[in-house]
């Protein structure tokens, strides 16, 4: 896979993760105040990770060839951490759904 393909693949993965985050934010806004309070910290941490990911992705886009591999790994690590945070928040909603059944 060439550098351009790597960038495009990472961009696609990140866009999907950001779309998932937007959907979770909507769910949070529609949830009970107790649930919102419980995940507010997680959501804030996710926002911080999103900003970090955007910064690293911007650096990757403008990186010279000798820095691309290093920055690609950093973006992949940030994306994995971001997705992990998304899964934690999504799990809260899954648990909530199970309790309501």
SVG drawing of the C-alpha trace seen along z (x, -y; Angstrom):
<svg xmlns="http://www.w3.org/2000/svg" viewBox="-38 -20 51 27">
<polyline fill="none" stroke="black" stroke-width="0.4" points="0.0,0.0 1.5,-3.4 1.5,-6.5 -1.6,-8.0 -3.6,-4.8 -2.6,-4.7 -3.7,-8.3 -7.0,-7.6 -7.6,-4.5 -6.9,-6.3 -9.1,-9.2 -12.0,-6.8 -11.6,-5.0 -11.5,-8.4 -14.5,-9.7 -16.5,-6.6 -15.4,-7.0 -16.4,-10.7 -19.8,-9.7 -20.3,-7.1 -19.4,-9.8 -22.0,-12.2 -24.6,-9.4 -23.6,-8.7 -23.8,-12.4 -27.3,-12.4 -28.2,-9.3 -26.7,-11.1 -28.8,-14.2 -31.9,-12.0 -31.1,-9.9 -32.0,-10.4 -30.2,-13.0 -28.7,-10.3 -27.2,-8.5 -25.9,-11.8 -24.1,-12.6 -22.6,-9.1 -21.0,-9.4 -20.2,-13.1 -16.6,-12.6 -16.1,-9.8 -17.7,-12.0 -15.3,-14.9 -12.3,-12.6 -13.5,-11.4 -13.7,-15.0 -10.1,-15.5 -9.0,-12.4 -10.9,-13.6 -9.0,-16.9 -5.7,-15.0 -6.6,-12.7 -7.5,-15.6 -4.1,-17.3 -2.2,-14.1 -4.1,-13.6 -3.3,-17.2 0.4,-16.6 0.3,-13.4 -1.2,-15.1 1.6,-17.6 4.4,-15.3 7.5,-14.7 8.1,-11.1 10.6,-10.3 8.1,-11.2 5.0,-9.5 5.5,-6.1 6.1,-7.4 3.1,-9.7 0.9,-7.0 1.6,-4.8 0.8,-7.8 -2.5,-8.3 -3.4,-4.6 -2.7,-4.6 -4.8,-7.7 -7.6,-6.2 -7.5,-2.9 -7.7,-4.8 -10.6,-6.9 -12.5,-3.8 -11.9,-2.2 -13.5,-5.2 -16.5,-5.0 -17.0,-1.4 -17.0,-2.2 -19.7,-4.8 -21.7,-2.5 -21.5,0.2 -23.2,-2.0 -26.1,-2.4 -26.2,1.4 -26.2,2.0 -29.0,-0.6 -31.0,1.2 -30.6,4.5 -31.7,3.1 -34.9,1.6 -35.9,5.0"/>
</svg>
